[in-house]
Amino acid sequence: MKKDRSAEDKICDLDIQKVTFFYRWKLDYSGMNTTQMSELKALREENQKLKTMYADMAIDNKALKDVLSKKF
């Protein structure tokens, strides 16, 4: 008599994580041409640079506030 395998065992065998990643990627990028993909890449790179700039400015702002809040 063959025992039913648990859903967890089946998921591990199919490596659902990779399958899910593929379908998610397909949903996000299907229908895009190479120009759109390169524009998306450029926008993501620019967004990362802006986030870094914002983080640096926030640190500088906090440091200035700390210096100005000290009593002389």
PQR file with spaces between the fields and no chain letter, atoms N, CA, C, O and H, PARSE charges and radii, in Angstrom:
ATOM       1  N    MET     1       0.839   -1.178    0.000 -0.4000 1.5000
ATOM       2  CA   MET     1       0.000    0.000    0.000 -0.0000 2.0000
ATOM       3  C    MET     1       0.891    1.251    0.000  0.5500 1.7000
ATOM       4  O    MET     1       1.784    1.382    0.836 -0.5500 1.4000
ATOM       5  N    LYS     2       0.646    2.141   -0.918 -0.4000 1.5000
ATOM       6  CA   LYS     2       1.441    3.351   -1.067 -0.0000 2.0000
ATOM       7  C    LYS     2       0.840    4.465   -0.207  0.5500 1.7000
ATOM       8  O    LYS     2      -0.354    4.755   -0.284 -0.5500 1.4000
ATOM       9  H    LYS     2      -0.080    2.034   -1.598  0.4000 1.0000
ATOM      10  N    LYS     3       1.693    5.078    0.609 -0.4000 1.5000
ATOM      11  CA   LYS     3       1.224    6.169    1.464 -0.0000 2.0000
ATOM      12  C    LYS     3       1.167    7.460    0.652  0.5500 1.7000
ATOM      13  O    LYS     3       1.992    7.699   -0.229 -0.5500 1.4000
ATOM      14  H    LYS     3       2.663    4.842    0.671  0.4000 1.0000
ATOM      15  N    ASP     4       0.190    8.268    0.968 -0.4000 1.5000
ATOM      16  CA   ASP     4       0.130    9.592    0.353 -0.0000 2.0000
ATOM      17  C    ASP     4       1.229   10.456    0.943  0.5500 1.7000
ATOM      18  O    ASP     4       1.441   10.491    2.155 -0.5500 1.4000
ATOM      19  H    ASP     4      -0.481    8.073    1.684  0.4000 1.0000
ATOM      20  N    ARG     5       1.906   11.137    0.069 -0.4000 1.5000
ATOM      21  CA   ARG     5       2.962   12.028    0.530 -0.0000 2.0000
ATOM      22  C    ARG     5       2.351   13.350    0.945  0.5500 1.7000
ATOM      23  O    ARG     5       1.322   13.773    0.416 -0.5500 1.4000
ATOM      24  H    ARG     5       1.733   11.109   -0.916  0.4000 1.0000
ATOM      25  N    SER     6       2.991   13.985    1.885 -0.4000 1.5000
ATOM      26  CA   SER     6       2.477   15.270    2.347 -0.0000 2.0000
ATOM      27  C    SER     6       2.701   16.330    1.277  0.5500 1.7000
ATOM      28  O    SER     6       3.535   16.175    0.385 -0.5500 1.4000
ATOM      29  H    SER     6       3.826   13.642    2.314  0.4000 1.0000
ATOM      30  N    ALA     7       1.948   17.389    1.389 -0.4000 1.5000
ATOM      31  CA   ALA     7       2.089   18.498    0.437 -0.0000 2.0000
ATOM      32  C    ALA     7       3.488   19.093    0.528  0.5500 1.7000
ATOM      33  O    ALA     7       4.052   19.514   -0.482 -0.5500 1.4000
ATOM      34  H    ALA     7       1.271   17.514    2.113  0.4000 1.0000
ATOM      35  N    GLU     8       4.041   19.128    1.713 -0.4000 1.5000
ATOM      36  CA   GLU     8       5.376   19.686    1.902 -0.0000 2.0000
ATOM      37  C    GLU     8       6.421   18.876    1.131  0.5500 1.7000
ATOM      38  O    GLU     8       7.320   19.453    0.520 -0.5500 1.4000
ATOM      39  H    GLU     8       3.583   18.786    2.534  0.4000 1.0000
ATOM      40  N    ASP     9       6.310   17.544    1.155 -0.4000 1.5000
ATOM      41  CA   ASP     9       7.232   16.698    0.400 -0.0000 2.0000
ATOM      42  C    ASP     9       7.106   16.953   -1.098  0.5500 1.7000
ATOM      43  O    ASP     9       8.108   17.018   -1.810 -0.5500 1.4000
ATOM      44  H    ASP     9       5.579   17.076    1.651  0.4000 1.0000
ATOM      45  N    LYS    10       5.877   17.097   -1.569 -0.4000 1.5000
ATOM      46  CA   LYS    10       5.659   17.345   -2.992 -0.0000 2.0000
ATOM      47  C    LYS    10       6.240   18.693   -3.407  0.5500 1.7000
ATOM      48  O    LYS    10       6.832   18.824   -4.479 -0.5500 1.4000
ATOM      49  H    LYS    10       5.063   17.045   -0.990  0.4000 1.0000
ATOM      50  N    ILE    11       6.062   19.688   -2.546 -0.4000 1.5000
ATOM      51  CA   ILE    11       6.593   21.022   -2.835 -0.0000 2.0000
ATOM      52  C    ILE    11       8.114   20.967   -2.920  0.5500 1.7000
ATOM      53  O    ILE    11       8.709   21.565   -3.816 -0.5500 1.4000
ATOM      54  H    ILE    11       5.580   19.582   -1.676  0.4000 1.0000
ATOM      55  N    CYS    12       8.744   20.251   -1.992 -0.4000 1.5000
ATOM      56  CA   CYS    12      10.205   20.132   -2.013 -0.0000 2.0000
ATOM      57  C    CYS    12      10.675   19.436   -3.278  0.5500 1.7000
ATOM      58  O    CYS    12      11.682   19.827   -3.869 -0.5500 1.4000
ATOM      59  H    CYS    12       8.261   19.764   -1.264  0.4000 1.0000
ATOM      60  N    ASP    13       9.945   18.400   -3.698 -0.4000 1.5000
ATOM      61  CA   ASP    13      10.334   17.683   -4.911 -0.0000 2.0000
ATOM      62  C    ASP    13      10.225   18.564   -6.153  0.5500 1.7000
ATOM      63  O    ASP    13      11.071   18.485   -7.044 -0.5500 1.4000
ATOM      64  H    ASP    13       9.127   18.083   -3.218  0.4000 1.0000
ATOM      65  N    LEU    14       9.211   19.386   -6.217 -0.4000 1.5000
ATOM      66  CA   LEU    14       9.003   20.233   -7.389 -0.0000 2.0000
ATOM      67  C    LEU    14       9.816   21.513   -7.333  0.5500 1.7000
ATOM      68  O    LEU    14       9.903   22.243   -8.320 -0.5500 1.4000
ATOM      69  H    LEU    14       8.524   19.451   -5.493  0.4000 1.0000
ATOM      70  N    ASP    15      10.407   21.784   -6.185 -0.4000 1.5000
ATOM      71  CA   ASP    15      11.145   23.025   -5.972 -0.0000 2.0000
ATOM      72  C    ASP    15      10.258   24.211   -6.351  0.5500 1.7000
ATOM      73  O    ASP    15      10.568   24.990   -7.251 -0.5500 1.4000
ATOM      74  H    ASP    15      10.335   21.191   -5.383  0.4000 1.0000
ATOM      75  N    ILE    16       9.165   24.312   -5.641 -0.4000 1.5000
ATOM      76  CA   ILE    16       8.129   25.316   -5.912 -0.0000 2.0000
ATOM      77  C    ILE    16       8.700   26.729   -5.924  0.5500 1.7000
ATOM      78  O    ILE    16       8.230   27.583   -6.677 -0.5500 1.4000
ATOM      79  H    ILE    16       8.913   23.679   -4.909  0.4000 1.0000
ATOM      80  N    GLN    17       9.695   26.977   -5.107 -0.4000 1.5000
ATOM      81  CA   GLN    17      10.261   28.318   -5.046 -0.0000 2.0000
ATOM      82  C    GLN    17      10.768   28.765   -6.418  0.5500 1.7000
ATOM      83  O    GLN    17      10.525   29.899   -6.833 -0.5500 1.4000
ATOM      84  H    GLN    17      10.076   26.283   -4.495  0.4000 1.0000
ATOM      85  N    LYS    18      11.464   27.884   -7.113 -0.4000 1.5000
ATOM      86  CA   LYS    18      11.978   28.231   -8.442 -0.0000 2.0000
ATOM      87  C    LYS    18      10.840   28.396   -9.436  0.5500 1.7000
ATOM      88  O    LYS    18      10.870   29.293  -10.279 -0.5500 1.4000
ATOM      89  H    LYS    18      11.661   26.964   -6.776  0.4000 1.0000
ATOM      90  N    VAL    19       9.839   27.535   -9.339 -0.4000 1.5000
ATOM      91  CA   VAL    19       8.703   27.612  -10.251 -0.0000 2.0000
ATOM      92  C    VAL    19       7.954   28.919  -10.022  0.5500 1.7000
ATOM      93  O    VAL    19       7.589   29.606  -10.976 -0.5500 1.4000
ATOM      94  H    VAL    19       9.815   26.806   -8.654  0.4000 1.0000
ATOM      95  N    THR    20       7.727   29.261   -8.760 -0.4000 1.5000
ATOM      96  CA   THR    20       7.032   30.498   -8.432 -0.0000 2.0000
ATOM      97  C    THR    20       7.806   31.700   -8.940  0.5500 1.7000
ATOM      98  O    THR    20       7.222   32.642   -9.475 -0.5500 1.4000
ATOM      99  H    THR    20       8.023   28.703   -7.985  0.4000 1.0000
ATOM     100  N    PHE    21       9.119   31.667   -8.774 -0.4000 1.5000
ATOM     101  CA   PHE    21       9.959   32.761   -9.253 -0.0000 2.0000
ATOM     102  C    PHE    21       9.814   32.930  -10.759  0.5500 1.7000
ATOM     103  O    PHE    21       9.701   34.051  -11.254 -0.5500 1.4000
ATOM     104  H    PHE    21       9.594   30.901   -8.339  0.4000 1.0000
ATOM     105  N    PHE    22       9.818   31.818  -11.485 -0.4000 1.5000
ATOM     106  CA   PHE    22       9.706   31.886  -12.934 -0.0000 2.0000
ATOM     107  C    PHE    22       8.382   32.515  -13.347  0.5500 1.7000
ATOM     108  O    PHE    22       8.365   33.416  -14.187 -0.5500 1.4000
ATOM     109  H    PHE    22       9.910   30.908  -11.083  0.4000 1.0000
ATOM     110  N    TYR    23       7.278   32.060  -12.776 -0.4000 1.5000
ATOM     111  CA   TYR    23       5.985   32.593  -13.172 -0.0000 2.0000
ATOM     112  C    TYR    23       5.824   34.047  -12.756  0.5500 1.7000
ATOM     113  O    TYR    23       5.185   34.832  -13.457 -0.5500 1.4000
ATOM     114  H    TYR    23       7.292   31.328  -12.094  0.4000 1.0000
ATOM     115  N    ARG    24       6.401   34.400  -11.623 -0.4000 1.5000
ATOM     116  CA   ARG    24       6.352   35.797  -11.200 -0.0000 2.0000
ATOM     117  C    ARG    24       7.153   36.673  -12.173  0.5500 1.7000
ATOM     118  O    ARG    24       6.712   37.756  -12.558 -0.5500 1.4000
ATOM     119  H    ARG    24       6.920   33.763  -11.054  0.4000 1.0000
ATOM     120  N    TRP    25       8.321   36.188  -12.558 -0.4000 1.5000
ATOM     121  CA   TRP    25       9.148   36.906  -13.512 -0.0000 2.0000
ATOM     122  C    TRP    25       8.405   37.042  -14.834  0.5500 1.7000
ATOM     123  O    TRP    25       8.418   38.102  -15.461 -0.5500 1.4000
ATOM     124  H    TRP    25       8.679   35.309  -12.245  0.4000 1.0000
ATOM     125  N    LYS    26       7.757   35.955  -15.248 -0.4000 1.5000
ATOM     126  CA   LYS    26       7.024   35.969  -16.511 -0.0000 2.0000
ATOM     127  C    LYS    26       5.885   36.986  -16.462  0.5500 1.7000
ATOM     128  O    LYS    26       5.661   37.695  -17.443 -0.5500 1.4000
ATOM     129  H    LYS    26       7.747   35.094  -14.739  0.4000 1.0000
ATOM     130  N    LEU    27       5.169   37.073  -15.355 -0.4000 1.5000
ATOM     131  CA   LEU    27       4.090   38.042  -15.212 -0.0000 2.0000
ATOM     132  C    LEU    27       4.619   39.473  -15.277  0.5500 1.7000
ATOM     133  O    LEU    27       4.000   40.345  -15.888 -0.5500 1.4000
ATOM     134  H    LEU    27       5.352   36.496  -14.559  0.4000 1.0000
ATOM     135  N    ASP    28       5.763   39.706  -14.645 -0.4000 1.5000
ATOM     136  CA   ASP    28       6.322   41.055  -14.599 -0.0000 2.0000
ATOM     137  C    ASP    28       6.886   41.511  -15.941  0.5500 1.7000
ATOM     138  O    ASP    28       6.738   42.675  -16.313 -0.5500 1.4000
ATOM     139  H    ASP    28       6.266   38.999  -14.149  0.4000 1.0000
ATOM     140  N    TYR    29       7.528   40.605  -16.668 -0.4000 1.5000
ATOM     141  CA   TYR    29       8.296   41.019  -17.837 -0.0000 2.0000
ATOM     142  C    TYR    29       7.761   40.544  -19.176  0.5500 1.7000
ATOM     143  O    TYR    29       8.279   40.950  -20.216 -0.5500 1.4000
ATOM     144  H    TYR    29       7.649   39.659  -16.366  0.4000 1.0000
ATOM     145  N    SER    30       6.753   39.709  -19.182 -0.4000 1.5000
ATOM     146  CA   SER    30       6.252   39.241  -20.472 -0.0000 2.0000
ATOM     147  C    SER    30       5.601   40.404  -21.213  0.5500 1.7000
ATOM     148  O    SER    30       4.936   41.241  -20.602 -0.5500 1.4000
ATOM     149  H    SER    30       6.332   39.380  -18.337  0.4000 1.0000
ATOM     150  N    GLY    31       5.787   40.452  -22.485 -0.4000 1.5000
ATOM     151  CA   GLY    31       5.211   41.510  -23.289 -0.0000 2.0000
ATOM     152  C    GLY    31       6.117   42.720  -23.437  0.5500 1.7000
ATOM     153  O    GLY    31       5.805   43.638  -24.195 -0.5500 1.4000
ATOM     154  H    GLY    31       6.327   39.773  -22.981  0.4000 1.0000
ATOM     155  N    MET    32       7.247   42.733  -22.714 -0.4000 1.5000
ATOM     156  CA   MET    32       8.172   43.855  -22.844 -0.0000 2.0000
ATOM     157  C    MET    32       9.160   43.571  -23.967  0.5500 1.7000
ATOM     158  O    MET    32       9.610   42.439  -24.146 -0.5500 1.4000
ATOM     159  H    MET    32       7.500   41.987  -22.097  0.4000 1.0000
ATOM     160  N    ASN    33       9.487   44.608  -24.713 -0.4000 1.5000
ATOM     161  CA   ASN    33      10.534   44.442  -25.721 -0.0000 2.0000
ATOM     162  C    ASN    33      11.867   44.872  -25.115  0.5500 1.7000
ATOM     163  O    ASN    33      11.918   45.303  -23.963 -0.5500 1.4000
ATOM     164  H    ASN    33       9.121   45.527  -24.568  0.4000 1.0000
ATOM     165  N    THR    34      12.931   44.757  -25.880 -0.4000 1.5000
ATOM     166  CA   THR    34      14.260   45.035  -25.334 -0.0000 2.0000
ATOM     167  C    THR    34      14.430   46.505  -24.943  0.5500 1.7000
ATOM     168  O    THR    34      15.133   46.812  -23.981 -0.5500 1.4000
ATOM     169  H    THR    34      12.890   44.407  -26.816  0.4000 1.0000
ATOM     170  N    THR    35      13.801   47.398  -25.672 -0.4000 1.5000
ATOM     171  CA   THR    35      13.882   48.824  -25.333 -0.0000 2.0000
ATOM     172  C    THR    35      13.248   49.090  -23.984  0.5500 1.7000
ATOM     173  O    THR    35      13.811   49.806  -23.156 -0.5500 1.4000
ATOM     174  H    THR    35      13.230   47.149  -26.454  0.4000 1.0000
ATOM     175  N    GLN    36      12.089   48.519  -23.764 -0.4000 1.5000
ATOM     176  CA   GLN    36      11.408   48.694  -22.486 -0.0000 2.0000
ATOM     177  C    GLN    36      12.206   48.078  -21.340  0.5500 1.7000
ATOM     178  O    GLN    36      12.262   48.633  -20.243 -0.5500 1.4000
ATOM     179  H    GLN    36      11.632   47.937  -24.436  0.4000 1.0000
ATOM     180  N    MET    37      12.819   46.936  -21.604 -0.4000 1.5000
ATOM     181  CA   MET    37      13.631   46.293  -20.565 -0.0000 2.0000
ATOM     182  C    MET    37      14.835   47.162  -20.205  0.5500 1.7000
ATOM     183  O    MET    37      15.168   47.303  -19.028 -0.5500 1.4000
ATOM     184  H    MET    37      12.774   46.485  -22.495  0.4000 1.0000
ATOM     185  N    SER    38      15.481   47.740  -21.201 -0.4000 1.5000
ATOM     186  CA   SER    38      16.642   48.579  -20.915 -0.0000 2.0000
ATOM     187  C    SER    38      16.222   49.856  -20.188  0.5500 1.7000
ATOM     188  O    SER    38      16.947   50.335  -19.316 -0.5500 1.4000
ATOM     189  H    SER    38      15.210   47.627  -22.157  0.4000 1.0000
ATOM     190  N    GLU    39      15.059   50.413  -20.538 -0.4000 1.5000
ATOM     191  CA   GLU    39      14.545   51.589  -19.827 -0.0000 2.0000
ATOM     192  C    GLU    39      14.240   51.247  -18.380  0.5500 1.7000
ATOM     193  O    GLU    39      14.534   52.029  -17.476 -0.5500 1.4000
ATOM     194  H    GLU    39      14.470   50.023  -21.247  0.4000 1.0000
ATOM     195  N    LEU    40      13.652   50.085  -18.161 -0.4000 1.5000
ATOM     196  CA   LEU    40      13.347   49.641  -16.800 -0.0000 2.0000
ATOM     197  C    LEU    40      14.626   49.483  -15.992  0.5500 1.7000
ATOM     198  O    LEU    40      14.685   49.889  -14.831 -0.5500 1.4000
ATOM     199  H    LEU    40      13.413   49.449  -18.895  0.4000 1.0000
ATOM     200  N    LYS    41      15.647   48.897  -16.600 -0.4000 1.5000
ATOM     201  CA   LYS    41      16.929   48.729  -15.922 -0.0000 2.0000
ATOM     202  C    LYS    41      17.527   50.085  -15.562  0.5500 1.7000
ATOM     203  O    LYS    41      18.026   50.274  -14.452 -0.5500 1.4000
ATOM     204  H    LYS    41      15.600   48.567  -17.543  0.4000 1.0000
ATOM     205  N    ALA    42      17.477   51.022  -16.496 -0.4000 1.5000
ATOM     206  CA   ALA    42      18.017   52.366  -16.247 -0.0000 2.0000
ATOM     207  C    ALA    42      17.255   53.058  -15.122  0.5500 1.7000
ATOM     208  O    ALA    42      17.858   53.708  -14.268 -0.5500 1.4000
ATOM     209  H    ALA    42      17.072   50.869  -17.397  0.4000 1.0000
ATOM     210  N    LEU    43      15.935   52.920  -15.120 -0.4000 1.5000
ATOM     211  CA   LEU    43      15.130   53.527  -14.062 -0.0000 2.0000
ATOM     212  C    LEU    43      15.437   52.914  -12.696  0.5500 1.7000
ATOM     213  O    LEU    43      15.483   53.623  -11.690 -0.5500 1.4000
ATOM     214  H    LEU    43      15.445   52.392  -15.813  0.4000 1.0000
ATOM     215  N    ARG    44      15.641   51.623  -12.663 -0.4000 1.5000
ATOM     216  CA   ARG    44      15.974   50.970  -11.395 -0.0000 2.0000
ATOM     217  C    ARG    44      17.333   51.417  -10.890  0.5500 1.7000
ATOM     218  O    ARG    44      17.512   51.626   -9.690 -0.5500 1.4000
ATOM     219  H    ARG    44      15.603   51.048  -13.480  0.4000 1.0000
ATOM     220  N    GLU    45      18.301   51.569  -11.801 -0.4000 1.5000
ATOM     221  CA   GLU    45      19.622   52.052  -11.403 -0.0000 2.0000
ATOM     222  C    GLU    45      19.542   53.477  -10.869  0.5500 1.7000
ATOM     223  O    GLU    45      20.155   53.801   -9.852 -0.5500 1.4000
ATOM     224  H    GLU    45      18.155   51.400  -12.776  0.4000 1.0000
ATOM     225  N    GLU    46      18.780   54.331  -11.562 -0.4000 1.5000
ATOM     226  CA   GLU    46      18.611   55.713  -11.122 -0.0000 2.0000
ATOM     227  C    GLU    46      17.914   55.762   -9.763  0.5500 1.7000
ATOM     228  O    GLU    46      18.284   56.554   -8.897 -0.5500 1.4000
ATOM     229  H    GLU    46      18.282   54.068  -12.388  0.4000 1.0000
ATOM     230  N    ASN    47      16.914   54.920   -9.586 -0.4000 1.5000
ATOM     231  CA   ASN    47      16.197   54.863   -8.319 -0.0000 2.0000
ATOM     232  C    ASN    47      17.143   54.474   -7.184  0.5500 1.7000
ATOM     233  O    ASN    47      17.066   55.035   -6.091 -0.5500 1.4000
ATOM     234  H    ASN    47      16.613   54.276  -10.289  0.4000 1.0000
ATOM     235  N    GLN    48      18.025   53.525   -7.437 -0.4000 1.5000
ATOM     236  CA   GLN    48      18.985   53.110   -6.416 -0.0000 2.0000
ATOM     237  C    GLN    48      19.930   54.250   -6.058  0.5500 1.7000
ATOM     238  O    GLN    48      20.243   54.458   -4.886 -0.5500 1.4000
ATOM     239  H    GLN    48      18.088   53.069   -8.325  0.4000 1.0000
ATOM     240  N    LYS    49      20.382   54.985   -7.067 -0.4000 1.5000
ATOM     241  CA   LYS    49      21.259   56.135   -6.814 -0.0000 2.0000
ATOM     242  C    LYS    49      20.540   57.189   -5.981  0.5500 1.7000
ATOM     243  O    LYS    49      21.119   57.753   -5.052 -0.5500 1.4000
ATOM     244  H    LYS    49      20.127   54.816   -8.019  0.4000 1.0000
ATOM     245  N    LEU    50      19.279   57.455   -6.311 -0.4000 1.5000
ATOM     246  CA   LEU    50      18.503   58.445   -5.564 -0.0000 2.0000
ATOM     247  C    LEU    50      18.276   58.008   -4.116  0.5500 1.7000
ATOM     248  O    LEU    50      18.320   58.829   -3.199 -0.5500 1.4000
ATOM     249  H    LEU    50      18.808   56.997   -7.065  0.4000 1.0000
ATOM     250  N    LYS    51      18.038   56.737   -3.921 -0.4000 1.5000
ATOM     251  CA   LYS    51      17.873   56.226   -2.553 -0.0000 2.0000
ATOM     252  C    LYS    51      19.152   56.403   -1.742  0.5500 1.7000
ATOM     253  O    LYS    51      19.111   56.764   -0.566 -0.5500 1.4000
ATOM     254  H    LYS    51      18.003   56.070   -4.665  0.4000 1.0000
ATOM     255  N    THR    52      20.291   56.144   -2.388 -0.4000 1.5000
ATOM     256  CA   THR    52      21.576   56.322   -1.720 -0.0000 2.0000
ATOM     257  C    THR    52      21.805   57.786   -1.384  0.5500 1.7000
ATOM     258  O    THR    52      22.244   58.114   -0.282 -0.5500 1.4000
ATOM     259  H    THR    52      20.324   55.851   -3.343  0.4000 1.0000
ATOM     260  N    MET    53      21.509   58.668   -2.334 -0.4000 1.5000
ATOM     261  CA   MET    53      21.665   60.102   -2.090 -0.0000 2.0000
ATOM     262  C    MET    53      20.776   60.561   -0.937  0.5500 1.7000
ATOM     263  O    MET    53      21.201   61.349   -0.092 -0.5500 1.4000
ATOM     264  H    MET    53      21.153   58.402   -3.230  0.4000 1.0000
ATOM     265  N    TYR    54      19.548   60.068   -0.910 -0.4000 1.5000
ATOM     266  CA   TYR    54      18.621   60.438    0.157 -0.0000 2.0000
ATOM     267  C    TYR    54      19.141   59.958    1.510  0.5500 1.7000
ATOM     268  O    TYR    54      19.079   60.693    2.496 -0.5500 1.4000
ATOM     269  H    TYR    54      19.203   59.428   -1.596  0.4000 1.0000
ATOM     270  N    ALA    55      19.648   58.746    1.560 -0.4000 1.5000
ATOM     271  CA   ALA    55      20.168   58.206    2.812 -0.0000 2.0000
ATOM     272  C    ALA    55      21.347   59.050    3.308  0.5500 1.7000
ATOM     273  O    ALA    55      21.440   59.352    4.498 -0.5500 1.4000
ATOM     274  H    ALA    55      19.698   58.149    0.759  0.4000 1.0000
ATOM     275  N    ASP    56      22.244   59.426    2.395 -0.4000 1.5000
ATOM     276  CA   ASP    56      23.387   60.260    2.772 -0.0000 2.0000
ATOM     277  C    ASP    56      22.923   61.621    3.290  0.5500 1.7000
ATOM     278  O    ASP    56      23.434   62.115    4.295 -0.5500 1.4000
ATOM     279  H    ASP    56      22.168   59.180    1.428  0.4000 1.0000
ATOM     280  N    MET    57      21.965   62.218    2.607 -0.4000 1.5000
ATOM     281  CA   MET    57      21.456   63.526    3.035 -0.0000 2.0000
ATOM     282  C    MET    57      20.742   63.429    4.380  0.5500 1.7000
ATOM     283  O    MET    57      20.844   64.343    5.198 -0.5500 1.4000
ATOM     284  H    MET    57      21.550   61.816    1.790  0.4000 1.0000
ATOM     285  N    ALA    58      20.029   62.347    4.616 -0.4000 1.5000
ATOM     286  CA   ALA    58      19.334   62.165    5.888 -0.0000 2.0000
ATOM     287  C    ALA    58      20.347   62.054    7.032  0.5500 1.7000
ATOM     288  O    ALA    58      20.124   62.592    8.117 -0.5500 1.4000
ATOM     289  H    ALA    58      19.946   61.605    3.952  0.4000 1.0000
ATOM     290  N    ILE    59      21.456   61.358    6.786 -0.4000 1.5000
ATOM     291  CA   ILE    59      22.502   61.237    7.812 -0.0000 2.0000
ATOM     292  C    ILE    59      23.123   62.597    8.085  0.5500 1.7000
ATOM     293  O    ILE    59      23.323   62.969    9.241 -0.5500 1.4000
ATOM     294  H    ILE    59      21.637   60.922    5.905  0.4000 1.0000
ATOM     295  N    ASP    60      23.430   63.346    7.022 -0.4000 1.5000
ATOM     296  CA   ASP    60      23.997   64.690    7.188 -0.0000 2.0000
ATOM     297  C    ASP    60      23.035   65.597    7.946  0.5500 1.7000
ATOM     298  O    ASP    60      23.448   66.346    8.831 -0.5500 1.4000
ATOM     299  H    ASP    60      23.268   63.044    6.082  0.4000 1.0000
ATOM     300  N    ASN    61      21.759   65.528    7.602 -0.4000 1.5000
ATOM     301  CA   ASN    61      20.743   66.346    8.254 -0.0000 2.0000
ATOM     302  C    ASN    61      20.665   66.017    9.747  0.5500 1.7000
ATOM     303  O    ASN    61      20.575   66.919   10.579 -0.5500 1.4000
ATOM     304  H    ASN    61      21.423   64.919    6.883  0.4000 1.0000
ATOM     305  N    LYS    62      20.698   64.742   10.079 -0.4000 1.5000
ATOM     306  CA   LYS    62      20.634   64.328   11.479 -0.0000 2.0000
ATOM     307  C    LYS    62      21.855   64.823   12.230  0.5500 1.7000
ATOM     308  O    LYS    62      21.735   65.283   13.366 -0.5500 1.4000
ATOM     309  H    LYS    62      20.770   64.009    9.403  0.4000 1.0000
ATOM     310  N    ALA    63      23.035   64.738   11.613 -0.4000 1.5000
ATOM     311  CA   ALA    63      24.263   65.207   12.252 -0.0000 2.0000
ATOM     312  C    ALA    63      24.195   66.712   12.506  0.5500 1.7000
ATOM     313  O    ALA    63      24.587   67.185   13.573 -0.5500 1.4000
ATOM     314  H    ALA    63      23.132   64.364   10.690  0.4000 1.0000
ATOM     315  N    LEU    64      23.698   67.459   11.524 -0.4000 1.5000
ATOM     316  CA   LEU    64      23.574   68.915   11.707 -0.0000 2.0000
ATOM     317  C    LEU    64      22.585   69.259   12.813  0.5500 1.7000
ATOM     318  O    LEU    64      22.832   70.165   13.609 -0.5500 1.4000
ATOM     319  H    LEU    64      23.380   67.075   10.657  0.4000 1.0000
ATOM     320  N    LYS    65      21.481   68.550   12.865 -0.4000 1.5000
ATOM     321  CA   LYS    65      20.504   68.790   13.927 -0.0000 2.0000
ATOM     322  C    LYS    65      21.093   68.483   15.298  0.5500 1.7000
ATOM     323  O    LYS    65      20.830   69.193   16.268 -0.5500 1.4000
ATOM     324  H    LYS    65      21.280   67.814   12.218  0.4000 1.0000
ATOM     325  N    ASP    66      21.885   67.428   15.370 -0.4000 1.5000
ATOM     326  CA   ASP    66      22.524   67.088   16.644 -0.0000 2.0000
ATOM     327  C    ASP    66      23.498   68.173   17.075  0.5500 1.7000
ATOM     328  O    ASP    66      23.542   68.529   18.253 -0.5500 1.4000
ATOM     329  H    ASP    66      22.099   66.852   14.581  0.4000 1.0000
ATOM     330  N    VAL    67      24.274   68.701   16.147 -0.4000 1.5000
ATOM     331  CA   VAL    67      25.232   69.752   16.453 -0.0000 2.0000
ATOM     332  C    VAL    67      24.497   71.016   16.875  0.5500 1.7000
ATOM     333  O    VAL    67      24.891   71.663   17.845 -0.5500 1.4000
ATOM     334  H    VAL    67      24.239   68.412   15.190  0.4000 1.0000
ATOM     335  N    LEU    68      23.432   71.377   16.160 -0.4000 1.5000
ATOM     336  CA   LEU    68      22.719   72.612   16.484 -0.0000 2.0000
ATOM     337  C    LEU    68      21.906   72.505   17.779  0.5500 1.7000
ATOM     338  O    LEU    68      21.620   73.517   18.419 -0.5500 1.4000
ATOM     339  H    LEU    68      23.112   70.851   15.372  0.4000 1.0000
ATOM     340  N    SER    69      21.545   71.311   18.152 -0.4000 1.5000
ATOM     341  CA   SER    69      20.727   71.164   19.364 -0.0000 2.0000
ATOM     342  C    SER    69      21.559   71.217   20.637  0.5500 1.7000
ATOM     343  O    SER    69      21.002   71.380   21.722 -0.5500 1.4000
ATOM     344  H    SER    69      21.777   70.489   17.632  0.4000 1.0000
ATOM     345  N    LYS    70      22.870   71.086   20.533 -0.4000 1.5000
ATOM     346  CA   LYS    70      23.744   71.159   21.701 -0.0000 2.0000
ATOM     347  C    LYS    70      23.817   72.598   22.190  0.5500 1.7000
ATOM     348  O    LYS    70      23.890   73.534   21.393 -0.5500 1.4000
ATOM     349  H    LYS    70      23.322   70.955   19.651  0.4000 1.0000
ATOM     350  N    LYS    71      23.797   72.761   23.497 -0.4000 1.5000
ATOM     351  CA   LYS    71      23.891   74.111   24.075 -0.0000 2.0000
ATOM     352  C    LYS    71      25.354   74.495   24.216  0.5500 1.7000
ATOM     353  O    LYS    71      26.184   73.699   24.656 -0.5500 1.4000
ATOM     354  H    LYS    71      23.738   72.000   24.144  0.4000 1.0000
ATOM     355  N    PHE    72      25.648   75.708   23.843 -0.4000 1.5000
ATOM     356  CA   PHE    72      27.029   76.186   23.925 -0.0000 2.0000
ATOM     357  C    PHE    72      27.261   76.919   25.190  0.5500 1.7000
ATOM     358  O    PHE    72      28.370   77.396   25.433 -0.5500 1.4000
ATOM     359  H    PHE    72      24.974   76.354   23.487  0.4000 1.0000
